[in-house]
Amino acid sequence: MAGSSRTTAAKRAKERARQEKRTEKLQKKAQRKLEQEQNPAERPAELTVTYNEEGQPEGFNFHDF
């Protein structure tokens, strides 16, 4: 019976660590969401198509998205 109490204590410690980690993750997620709401990304609402001299549409750059 002496061995079973140590395993129970270890299980409790592991579960407590899991709960703390889960709580930290939820707090970080809430913080990121709050920051995103306060500072929305500045990007154009629609992409603008540009044309070259021949009238062909030019491709979009990586930063257009």
C-alpha positions as CSV (number, residue, x, y, z in Angstrom):
1,M,0.0,0.0,0.0
2,A,2.9,2.4,0.5
3,G,3.7,2.5,-3.2
4,S,0.2,3.5,-4.2
5,S,0.2,6.8,-2.3
6,R,3.3,8.0,-4.1
7,T,1.8,7.2,-7.5
8,T,-1.4,9.1,-6.5
9,A,0.7,12.1,-5.5
10,A,2.6,11.9,-8.7
11,K,-0.6,11.8,-10.7
12,R,-2.0,14.8,-8.8
13,A,1.2,16.7,-9.5
14,K,1.0,15.9,-13.2
15,E,-2.6,16.9,-13.4
16,R,-1.9,20.1,-11.5
17,A,0.9,20.9,-14.0
18,R,-1.5,20.1,-16.9
19,Q,-4.1,22.5,-15.5
20,E,-1.6,25.3,-15.0
21,K,-0.3,24.9,-18.5
22,R,-3.8,24.9,-19.9
23,T,-4.6,28.1,-17.9
24,E,-1.5,29.8,-19.1
25,K,-2.3,28.9,-22.7
26,L,-5.8,30.3,-22.4
27,Q,-4.5,33.5,-20.8
28,K,-2.0,34.0,-23.7
29,K,-4.7,33.3,-26.2
30,A,-7.0,35.9,-24.6
31,Q,-4.1,38.4,-24.6
32,R,-3.4,37.9,-28.3
33,K,-7.0,38.3,-29.1
34,L,-7.2,41.5,-27.1
35,E,-4.1,42.9,-28.8
36,Q,-5.5,42.0,-32.2
37,E,-8.7,43.8,-31.5
38,Q,-6.8,46.9,-30.3
39,N,-4.4,46.9,-33.3
40,P,-6.1,45.6,-36.4
41,A,-3.8,44.7,-39.3
42,E,-3.6,47.6,-41.7
43,R,-4.2,46.0,-45.1
44,P,-6.3,47.1,-48.1
45,A,-9.9,45.9,-48.2
46,E,-9.5,44.7,-51.8
47,L,-6.6,43.9,-54.0
48,T,-5.9,46.3,-56.8
49,V,-5.0,44.9,-60.2
50,T,-2.2,46.7,-62.0
51,Y,-1.5,46.4,-65.7
52,N,1.8,46.7,-67.5
53,E,2.5,48.7,-70.7
54,E,1.1,45.9,-72.9
55,G,-2.2,45.8,-71.0
56,Q,-1.5,42.5,-69.3
57,P,-2.3,42.2,-65.6
58,E,0.8,42.1,-63.4
59,G,1.1,39.5,-60.6
60,F,0.6,40.2,-57.0
61,N,3.5,40.6,-54.6
62,F,3.8,38.6,-51.4
63,H,3.1,41.8,-49.4
64,D,-0.2,42.4,-51.3
65,F,-1.9,39.7,-49.2
